[in-house]
């Protein structure tokens, strides 16, 4: 089978397409034929972990722990990819929750492994059946942005009628955050570039600020929550626009671990047409280096998908 292998930490060119042995599931595992997966900022951070640690100013102890956890010179699992949509091809003899032919969404999270034609996975772990109203591409990108937004909204204890400014509203996390904040009844202001204003309005934002024309750091409006979804604005820069007891949250504060209840919740919202997965571009597996490069421009709209 083909897989995208991260040969060492660094640039997108260190990801190579290689032929490797198709995995064999254990008695409690399933074999999934991957139909589509995504390339997310989280994948980029892992792939370029050493530079990520420098840019995000991890202290020396955190840097060391990250390398112990993830691998010293290259990822312990050289196949990256944090989410996928696929079809079950084979089940271990002790598997009871799934059957051959099931179309499922899996959040592989920090275990990675989704950038390959096949993957084995423990039954029932961060797995949901695909909602019928999602395309394969949307199914492949359901989890990352939404679970990230939900994690930080719990940290901020988002409440109905609170005002929230979402910086980077047009990315994977941003487009999810706009929709979920509206679901919770917040008053949402999205910050994005000119070309994405109508998209963010269509997702339910009450107000949209074009960052190319207005510097929100000089705004006279204050917010209960400022959510930096792209790691480009600091708390100090936001001090003037956060209310006295307001909160600043940022994706720079760490990698988010997936939760089953969160992907269940996203599935329900998607089935009820209350949550839309935005897809920007679709690449083939052989184009994964180009996909990584595009994600790292910082100008993608929603999600980038790899179709097998």
Secondary structure, DSSP 8 states (H G I E B T S, - for coil): -EEEEE-SSSSGGGEEEEE-------TTEEEEEEEEEEE-HHHHHHHTHHHHHHHTT--HHHHHHHHHHH-SSS-SS-B--SEEEEEEEEE-TT--S--TT-EEEEE-GGG---SBSEEEEETTTTEEE--TTS-HHHHHTSHHHHHHHHHHHHHHT--TT-EEEEETTTBHHHHHHHHHHHHTT-EEEEEE-GGGHHHHHHTT-SEEEETTT--GGG-S--EEEEEESSS-S-HHHHGGGEEEEEEEEEGGG------HHHHHHHHHHHHTTS----EEEEEEGGGHHHHHHHHTTT---BEEEEE-
